[in-house]
Amino acid sequence: TTGGQTTAEAQIAADTPRILGDPAIKVNVTAVRVPVFFGDGLVVHLETREPLSLDRAREALAAVPSLRLELDAPSLARAAADRDAVLAGRFRVDPTHPRGLDFWLAADNVRRG
């Protein structure tokens, strides 16, 4: 990864403006491939009024009782299996917005509903 972005995400972000013929187009891409039998996943694109660092965002989310940060899990959906907590990870700065952050949430939908 580069800056929290995978090679596939970077390629899609670079190719889209070129293919559409407009270099001014900004694209924010999240590509996730997860081999799971069950589970829910959500990509969150967050734009704040005031600047918010990744560390501060992680700190705020870590205070949520039912949420667990998983900063090293390559597949949050797999890591969420058989756990009650909702997992948050893949935190990164949104390259298309000056106060944007992106992260991924995953949960075992059998345990969390």
PENORDA-V476099 format. One record per residue. N is the residue number from 1. SS is DSSP state (H for helix, E for strand, C for the rest). Layout:
BEGIN
((N SS) (N SS))
END
This chain:
BEGIN
((1 C) (2 E) (3 C) (4 C) (5 E) (6 C) (7 H) (8 H) (9 H) (10 H) (11 H) (12 H) (13 H) (14 H) (15 H) (16 H) (17 H) (18 H) (19 H) (20 H) (21 C) (22 C) (23 C) (24 C) (25 C) (26 C) (27 C) (28 C) (29 C) (30 C) (31 C) (32 C) (33 C) (34 C) (35 C) (36 C) (37 C) (38 C) (39 C) (40 E) (41 E) (42 E) (43 E) (44 E) (45 E) (46 E) (47 E) (48 C) (49 C) (50 C) (51 C) (52 C) (53 C) (54 H) (55 H) (56 H) (57 H) (58 H) (59 H) (60 H) (61 H) (62 H) (63 C) (64 C) (65 C) (66 C) (67 E) (68 E) (69 E) (70 C) (71 C) (72 C) (73 C) (74 C) (75 C) (76 H) (77 H) (78 H) (79 H) (80 H) (81 C) (82 C) (83 C) (84 C) (85 C) (86 E) (87 E) (88 E) (89 E) (90 E) (91 E) (92 E) (93 E) (94 C) (95 C) (96 C) (97 C) (98 C) (99 C) (100 E) (101 E) (102 E) (103 E) (104 E) (105 E) (106 E) (107 E) (108 C) (109 H) (110 H) (111 H) (112 H) (113 C))
END
